[in-house]
Amino acid sequence: MDTWTWLVVAAAMLAAVVLGVAVVLLLRLVRTRRDLRRAGLPTGPRWVFWGAVLYLVLPADLLPDPVYLDDIGVLLLALKSMRAPRNEDAGTPLSR
């Protein structure tokens, strides 16, 4: 195999790994939201969750789709915002 073939194979493998990371983060986001809702805890604004999911699925991105770094960043921000305490809930204890 020549150099260009190895380069294409390496790029395809890297794109597959990054896509795998994005899918794992999407599944983690969905599980986190489901677990928080089952526990009766606030999940943050609904638009954050659906916005992150749509950004991953829609073809219009900041970076071209073989580079999923922007998608991963959006999913990580959505996960962080769902797990962060909101200001109005910061002073109240959790009741069961």
Order of alpha helices (4+ residues) and beta strands (2+ residues): alpha-alpha-alpha
